[in-house]
Structure formats: C-alpha cells, structure tokens
C-alpha cells in the first residue's frame, strides 16, 4: 500500500487520474474494465474528468462497472449510477453498451446474483474470479470501503463476487463488491478527500489493519493499492 499526500483535493484526483492513464497505456487490449465507486468524491472526479481529461482519456476503450450501489432507483440523488450518468455519461455521450450498472431498483438479493453473473461474463478471470483492469475505491469516515462496514466483517471474505449489505445506521440496503474480488490482483486507486476523515487517514498511515477497519484491512493486503490523500489543516 502506497500513500501519497496532497494539499488539495483536486491535486489528489489529478494524480490518481494520471495513474489510471498509465494503466490504460500499459494495457494493449481494446477495452479497459474500470470499476467505480460513488459519493461526493466520485462527483468531483467526474467533473475533473469532464473539464481536464475529456481529450486525454480514451473514452471508447472504457467499460464502466460498479463497486457498489445503493438500492434506490437511478433517479434518486443517492444512486451511484444516477450521479455518474448526470455528471459524466450524459455530458460525454458514453454509449449505453459501455456501461454495466447495478440496478438499484431491483430486489437486492436477486440483483446481486445477476450482477455477479454479468461481471463474470464480461471480465477475464484470475484465480477463479473476475479481474478488473482498475478499481477506484472510496473510504468512509467509519473506515467502510465499498459497502463493507465495520459491522459486517464477513463481507471481507464472502465467496460471492457481489452480495447484499446494509448500512448500520440507516438500515438502507446496498449491493457491494466483496473482499475477495477487491483483492483479486486489480490495481486499486483510492482518493481520500475532505474533512472528517482524520481518524481513518491516521489508521492507514499507521498501517492499522484490524477487521473493525475494513478499508485498512483490505488495503493493507492488496498487491497494488495507492492512496491519494488530501491532508487536512
């Protein structure tokens, strides 16, 4: 796990995007399978990509998948796919066939199974599991990563590629990538921006890796993980 510190969030997102461009240049195949997370950091990333990388990223090569999704319709402001659609896909006119979304409006258990099969169908395999070319992950103040919360450590080891999670406070259902798929040899790019994340940043810097901190637990075990951290004053 590598940690790079930045004074400003946009600098961190630029550095992360440059790394993604390097990964795309290294891969010679015609498609690049990218898994996205959601939240406020993702919105900032999409805006940056539109404003500064519209001509530098080969959008035709990208195939978009999701790390996790809230179980809400795409029209809901909380929908990770809905925000990507509004902030990136529609402005850039990304073809629908290049987008593999989790259908948050469907029954969670059935959709987790369906999406696991979709990912399995489209991606190559490594160690019996699908492998992405790059996974962009977020980290919450409580150290959750994807939608793996400290209260659901079993998802760190779940044999399924995607499964159902539940937010410990709101009880909202989510569909999430599990620990084994996150750790399946894909490069992990992790922007950690904004205030309120001092504790998790400190844990990551110190190498804390207990199960009650899912982000630290997984990132400390990843073969290739880079954190792009905005330093708080």
C-alpha positions in Angstrom: 0.0 0.0 0.0 1.4 3.3 -1.1 0.2 6.6 0.4 0.6 9.9 -1.4 -0.3 13.2 0.4 -1.6 16.3 -1.3 -2.5 19.8 0.0 -5.6 20.0 -2.2 -8.3 17.5 -3.3 -8.1 18.3 -7.0 -4.3 17.6 -6.9 -5.0 14.2 -5.5 -7.6 13.4 -8.1 -5.3 14.6 -10.9 -2.5 12.3 -9.6 -5.0 9.4 -9.4 -6.2 10.0 -12.9 -2.7 10.2 -14.3 -2.1 6.8 -12.7 -5.2 5.4 -14.4 -3.9 6.8 -17.7 -0.6 4.9 -17.2 -2.5 1.7 -16.6 -4.6 2.2 -19.7 -1.4 2.8 -21.7 0.2 -0.3 -20.4 -2.7 -2.5 -21.4 -2.8 -3.3 -25.1 -6.3 -4.8 -25.4 -9.1 -2.7 -27.0 -11.1 -2.4 -23.8 -10.3 -1.3 -20.2 -12.6 -2.5 -17.5 -13.0 0.1 -14.8 -15.0 -0.3 -11.5 -16.3 2.9 -10.0 -17.4 3.9 -6.5 -19.9 6.7 -5.7 -20.3 9.5 -3.2 -19.1 13.1 -3.2 -15.5 12.2 -4.2 -16.8 10.5 -7.3 -18.8 13.6 -8.3 -15.7 15.7 -8.0 -13.7 13.2 -10.1 -16.4 13.2 -12.8 -16.3 17.0 -13.0 -12.5 17.0 -13.2 -12.6 14.3 -16.0 -15.0 16.4 -18.0 -13.1 19.7 -17.5 -9.5 18.5 -17.8 -9.4 15.0 -19.3 -12.1 15.0 -22.0 -9.4 14.7 -24.7 -6.8 12.7 -22.8 -8.9 9.7 -21.7 -9.8 7.2 -24.4 -13.4 7.0 -23.6 -14.2 4.5 -26.3 -12.0 1.9 -24.6 -13.5 2.2 -21.2 -16.2 -0.2 -19.9 -17.8 1.0 -16.7 -18.7 -1.3 -13.8 -19.6 -0.5 -10.2 -18.0 -1.3 -6.8 -21.3 -0.9 -5.0 -24.7 0.7 -5.3 -27.5 1.9 -3.1 -30.8 0.0 -3.6 -32.6 3.0 -5.0 -33.8 4.0 -8.5 -31.4 5.7 -10.7 -33.4 8.9 -10.4 -32.6 9.1 -6.7 -29.9 11.5 -5.7 -28.2 8.7 -3.7 -27.8 6.5 -6.8 -24.1 6.0 -7.7 -25.1 5.2 -11.3 -27.5 8.1 -11.4 -24.8 10.5 -10.4 -22.3 9.1 -12.9 -25.0 9.4 -15.6 -25.7 13.0 -14.8 -22.1 14.2 -14.2 -20.3 12.1 -16.8 -22.1 9.7 -19.1 -24.7 12.1 -20.5 -22.4 15.1 -20.9 -19.8 12.9 -22.7 -22.4 10.8 -24.6 -21.0 7.5 -23.4 -22.7 4.6 -25.2 -25.1 2.6 -23.1 -23.5 -0.6 -24.1 -20.2 0.5 -22.5 -22.0 0.9 -19.1 -22.7 -2.1 -16.8 -24.8 -0.7 -14.0 -26.1 -2.3 -10.8 -29.9 -2.0 -10.9 -30.6 -0.5 -7.6 -34.4 -0.6 -8.1 -34.5 -4.4 -8.3 -34.8 -6.8 -5.4 -31.3 -6.7 -3.7 -30.6 -10.4 -3.4 -31.6 -11.2 -7.0 -29.7 -8.2 -8.4 -26.5 -9.2 -6.5 -26.7 -12.6 -8.2 -27.5 -11.1 -11.6 -24.7 -8.6 -11.4 -22.2 -11.2 -10.3 -23.0 -13.2 -13.4 -22.8 -10.1 -15.6 -19.3 -9.3 -14.3 -18.3 -12.9 -14.7 -19.5 -12.9 -18.3 -17.7 -9.8 -19.4 -14.4 -9.9 -17.5 -11.4 -12.2 -17.8 -10.6 -14.5 -14.8 -7.7 -14.6 -12.3 -7.7 -17.3 -9.6 -11.3 -18.3 -10.5 -12.7 -14.7 -10.0 -13.2 -11.9 -12.5 -10.4 -9.4 -12.6 -10.8 -5.6 -13.4 -8.1 -3.5 -15.0 -8.6 -0.9 -12.3 -10.8 -0.4 -9.3 -11.4 3.1 -7.9 -12.5 2.9 -4.3 -13.7 5.4 -1.7 -13.3 5.2 2.1 -15.8 6.4 4.6 -15.1 8.1 8.0 -16.0 4.9 9.7 -13.5 3.0 7.6 -16.0 1.3 5.4 -14.8 0.5 1.9 -17.2 -0.3 -1.0 -20.3 -1.0 1.2 -18.4 -3.2 3.6 -19.0 -1.7 7.0 -17.2 -2.5 10.3 -20.4 -4.2 11.4 -20.3 -6.7 8.5 -16.8 -8.2 8.6 -18.0 -11.4 6.9 -18.1 -9.5 3.6 -14.3 -9.3 3.8 -14.3 -13.0 3.0 -17.6 -13.7 1.2 -17.1 -16.2 -1.7 -19.6 -14.3 -3.9 -18.4 -11.5 -6.1 -21.2 -9.2 -5.1 -23.6 -9.5 -2.2 -26.2 -7.5 -0.2 -25.0 -5.2 2.5 -27.0 -3.0 5.0 -26.0 0.4 6.3 -25.7 0.1 10.1 -27.4 3.4 10.8 -30.0 4.0 8.1 -30.6 0.2 7.5 -30.5 1.0 3.8 -29.7 -2.0 1.6 -26.8 -1.9 -0.8 -25.2 -4.2 -3.3 -21.4 -4.4 -2.9 -18.3 -6.0 -4.2 -16.8 -8.4 -1.6 -13.3 -8.5 -0.2 -12.0 -11.4 -2.4 -13.0 -9.6 -5.6 -11.5 -6.3 -4.4 -8.2 -8.2 -3.6 -8.2 -10.2 -6.9 -5.0 -8.6 -8.3 -6.5 -5.4 -9.8 -4.8 -2.1 -9.2 -6.7 -0.2 -6.5 -6.8 3.6 -6.7 -8.2 5.2 -3.6 -8.8 9.0 -3.3 -9.5 10.1 0.3 -10.7 13.7 0.3 -12.4 16.2 2.5 -12.7 16.9 6.2 -13.9 14.4 8.8 -11.6 11.6 7.8 -8.7 12.3 10.0 -9.1 9.1 12.0 -9.1 6.8 9.0 -6.2 8.6 7.4 -4.2 8.2 10.7 -5.1 4.5 10.8 -4.0 4.0 7.2 -0.7 5.9 7.7 0.0 3.7 10.8 -0.8 0.5 8.9 -3.7 -0.4 11.2 -5.4 -3.5 9.7 -7.9 -5.0 12.1 -11.3 -6.3 10.9 -13.1 -3.4 12.5 -11.5 -1.1 9.9 -12.5 -2.7 6.6 -10.6 -0.2 4.4 -7.3 -0.6 6.3 -7.8 -4.4 6.4 -8.2 -4.8 2.7 -5.8 -2.1 1.5 -3.0 -3.5 3.7 -3.5 -6.8 1.9 -3.8 -5.6 -1.6 -1.0 -6.4 -4.1 -1.2 -2.9 -5.7 -3.0 -0.1 -3.8 -2.3 3.6 -4.0 -4.0 6.1 -1.7 -4.3 9.7 -2.8 -4.9 11.6 0.4 -5.9 15.2 0.9 -4.1 16.5 4.0 -6.3 18.3 6.5 -5.1 21.5 8.1 
